[in-house]
Amino acid sequence: MTTEQTRQSTDTARIALVGDRSPHVKSHARVPALLDALATRHGLVLDAYWIPTGDAGAEAASGALARFDAVWLLPGSPYASEAGALAAIRVAREERIPFLGTCGGFQHALLEYARSVCGLTGVAHAENDPGAEDLLIAPLACSLVGHQGLVRAAPGSLAESALGAERSVEHYHCSYGPEPRYLPVLTAHGLRLSGHDEDGQARMAELPGHPFFLATLFQPELSGDGTRPHPVVTALAEAAVAHAAAG
């Protein structure tokens, strides 16, 4: 019996795919095949629901979002509703629901944490509010659109566990990243910046003590040809199935 077969589970987990679905966003187009591959290769069955960011705030307020077993905030920013994206992150963080944010999801995970936990209520995302004075998420000096780069995960971190290695080459498609001067505030309030590029720039973040809260500036869903899930996507699926099994 293979390792993949031994990880099969009969538990079906409900996952909220939060994002403004578009056929023009490659990450979105990859998701159905990734979900199929998770089921066939790993026995990780996910019942997926797409939730536009414009609806996510209402789903969060009604408590419906808290009944999911995982939340994945997908790329595709600027989101139709920044508030909806932030509400989805907050529910996952506070209700201890497995969460993955990729690309724009990483950026907004930091934004939500800065505003809700660190008290930095005035910080903004340059893509959403380019005229803001206090930018937590600012234009990168060098765009990462179409870029591949090395990521180093901190030893013993969720990032390392999810990647399955301390070093990994990952795919990017973004032009925005965290403003370094604010990062010490986030880490002082408990967020762990657990993955960095070769220049020491933050590329992964996690929340210690949470069952699974991980955000990546890179896009694991773009790895390979889409038929073999990236280890980070598989790790989220495992966390979702575990959440469903725990009831």
C-alpha positions in Angstrom: 0.0 0.0 0.0 1.4 3.4 -1.0 1.7 6.4 1.4 -1.0 8.2 -0.6 -3.4 5.2 -0.1 -2.8 5.1 3.6 -3.9 8.7 4.0 -7.3 8.1 2.5 -10.3 9.1 4.6 -14.0 8.7 4.3 -14.7 12.1 5.9 -15.9 14.7 3.4 -14.9 18.2 4.4 -16.6 21.4 3.3 -14.2 24.1 2.0 -15.1 27.7 1.3 -13.2 29.0 -1.8 -13.4 32.7 -1.2 -12.6 34.8 -4.3 -14.2 36.5 -7.3 -14.1 33.5 -9.6 -13.0 34.3 -13.1 -11.9 32.1 -16.1 -9.2 34.6 -16.7 -7.5 33.9 -13.4 -5.2 30.8 -13.8 -5.4 29.9 -10.2 -9.2 29.7 -10.3 -9.1 27.5 -13.4 -6.7 25.1 -11.6 -8.9 24.5 -8.6 -11.3 21.9 -10.0 -8.5 19.6 -11.2 -6.7 20.1 -7.9 -9.8 19.0 -5.9 -10.1 16.0 -8.1 -6.5 15.1 -7.6 -6.8 15.5 -3.9 -9.6 12.9 -3.9 -8.0 10.4 -6.4 -4.4 10.7 -5.2 -4.8 11.2 -1.5 -8.4 10.2 -0.7 -9.0 13.7 0.6 -12.6 14.5 -0.4 -13.5 18.2 -0.3 -17.0 19.5 -0.9 -16.1 23.0 -2.4 -18.3 26.1 -2.4 -17.2 29.2 -4.2 -18.0 32.4 -2.3 -17.5 35.7 -4.0 -15.9 38.3 -1.7 -19.0 40.4 -2.1 -21.0 37.7 -0.3 -18.4 36.6 2.2 -19.2 39.4 4.7 -22.8 38.3 4.9 -21.8 34.7 5.1 -19.5 35.6 8.0 -22.1 37.7 9.8 -24.7 35.0 9.6 -22.4 32.3 11.0 -22.6 30.3 7.8 -18.9 30.6 7.1 -18.0 29.2 10.5 -19.7 25.9 9.5 -17.0 25.2 6.9 -14.1 22.9 7.6 -11.6 25.2 5.7 -11.4 28.6 4.1 -9.1 29.2 1.1 -8.8 32.9 0.2 -7.7 32.7 -3.4 -5.7 35.1 -5.6 -7.5 37.5 -7.9 -7.2 40.9 -6.2 -8.2 43.6 -6.2 -11.2 41.8 -4.7 -14.7 43.1 -5.3 -15.0 43.5 -1.6 -12.0 44.0 0.7 -14.3 43.9 3.7 -15.7 40.5 2.6 -12.2 39.1 2.2 -11.2 40.4 5.6 -14.3 39.0 7.2 -13.6 35.5 5.9 -10.1 35.6 7.3 -11.3 36.8 10.7 -13.9 34.0 10.9 -11.2 31.4 10.1 -8.8 32.9 12.6 -11.2 33.4 15.5 -13.2 30.1 14.9 -10.0 28.1 14.5 -11.0 26.9 11.0 -8.1 25.7 8.8 -7.2 28.6 6.6 -5.0 29.1 3.5 -4.4 32.5 1.9 -2.4 32.6 -1.4 -1.0 35.7 -3.1 -3.8 38.3 -2.4 -4.9 36.0 0.4 -1.5 36.4 2.0 -1.6 40.1 1.7 -5.1 40.4 3.1 -4.3 37.9 5.9 -1.6 40.3 7.1 -4.0 43.3 6.7 -6.7 41.6 8.7 -4.2 40.8 11.5 -2.8 44.3 11.6 -6.2 45.9 11.9 -8.0 43.4 14.1 -5.2 42.2 16.4 -2.4 44.8 16.3 -4.7 47.9 16.4 -3.2 49.3 13.2 -6.7 50.3 12.0 -5.4 52.9 9.5 -3.1 50.7 7.5 -4.2 49.9 3.9 -3.5 47.9 0.8 -2.0 50.0 -2.1 -4.0 48.1 -4.7 -7.3 48.9 -2.9 -6.3 52.4 -1.7 -3.3 53.7 -3.6 -3.6 57.2 -2.0 -3.4 55.9 1.6 -0.6 57.3 3.8 0.0 54.1 5.8 0.5 51.2 3.5 0.9 47.8 5.1 0.8 46.2 1.6 2.8 48.3 -0.9 4.0 47.9 -4.5 7.1 45.6 -4.7 10.3 47.2 -5.9 10.5 44.4 -8.4 7.3 42.8 -9.6 7.0 39.0 -9.0 4.6 38.5 -11.9 5.7 35.2 -13.6 8.6 34.9 -11.2 9.9 31.7 -9.6 12.0 32.0 -6.5 13.5 30.1 -3.6 11.6 30.1 -0.3 13.2 29.1 3.0 10.9 27.9 5.7 11.8 28.3 9.4 12.7 25.0 11.1 9.9 23.5 13.1 7.3 25.8 11.5 3.9 25.0 10.0 5.4 26.3 6.8 8.2 23.7 6.8 5.7 21.0 7.7 3.3 22.0 4.9 6.1 22.3 2.3 7.7 19.1 3.4 11.1 20.7 3.1 13.1 23.6 4.5 13.7 25.0 0.9 11.4 25.1 -2.0 11.2 26.9 -5.4 7.8 28.5 -5.8 5.7 30.4 -8.4 4.6 34.0 -8.0 2.2 36.2 -9.9 2.0 39.4 -7.8 3.2 43.0 -7.6 2.4 43.8 -4.0 4.0 42.7 -0.7 4.3 43.7 3.0 5.9 46.9 4.0 8.9 45.8 6.2 8.6 48.6 8.8 5.2 47.1 10.0 6.3 43.5 10.3 7.8 43.8 13.8 4.4 44.9 15.1 2.7 41.9 13.6 5.3 39.5 15.0 5.1 41.2 18.4 1.4 40.4 18.5 1.9 36.7 17.7 2.0 36.3 13.9 5.0 34.2 12.7 6.7 35.1 9.5 7.9 31.6 8.7 9.1 31.7 5.1 11.5 34.1 3.4 13.1 34.6 0.0 16.8 34.7 -0.6 16.8 38.4 0.3 15.1 37.8 3.6 11.7 39.2 2.5 8.6 37.6 4.1 6.9 35.2 1.8 5.0 33.0 4.3 3.1 33.7 7.5 1.3 31.5 10.1 -0.4 31.8 13.4 1.1 29.6 16.1 -1.6 27.9 18.3 -4.1 27.8 15.5 -4.9 24.3 14.0 -3.9 25.5 10.5 -3.5 29.1 9.6 -1.0 29.6 6.7 -0.6 32.4 4.1 1.8 32.4 1.2 2.7 35.2 -1.2 3.5 32.6 -3.8 0.8 30.6 -5.5 1.1 26.8 -4.7 -1.9 26.2 -7.0 0.3 27.1 -10.0 2.8 24.3 -9.3 3.3 21.7 -12.0 0.5 21.0 -14.5 -2.3 21.0 -11.9 -2.7 17.2 -11.7 -0.5 16.7 -8.6 -1.5 19.0 -5.7 1.3 21.1 -4.2 2.2 20.0 -0.6 0.7 23.2 0.9 -2.7 22.5 -0.8 -2.6 18.9 0.4 -1.8 20.1 3.9 -4.8 22.3 3.9 -7.0 19.5 2.7 -5.7 17.2 5.4 -6.4 19.9 8.0 -9.9 20.3 6.6 -10.7 16.6 6.8 -9.3 16.5 10.3 -11.6 19.4 11.2 -14.6 17.6 9.7 -13.7 14.3 11.5 -13.5 16.2 14.9 -17.1 17.3 14.3 
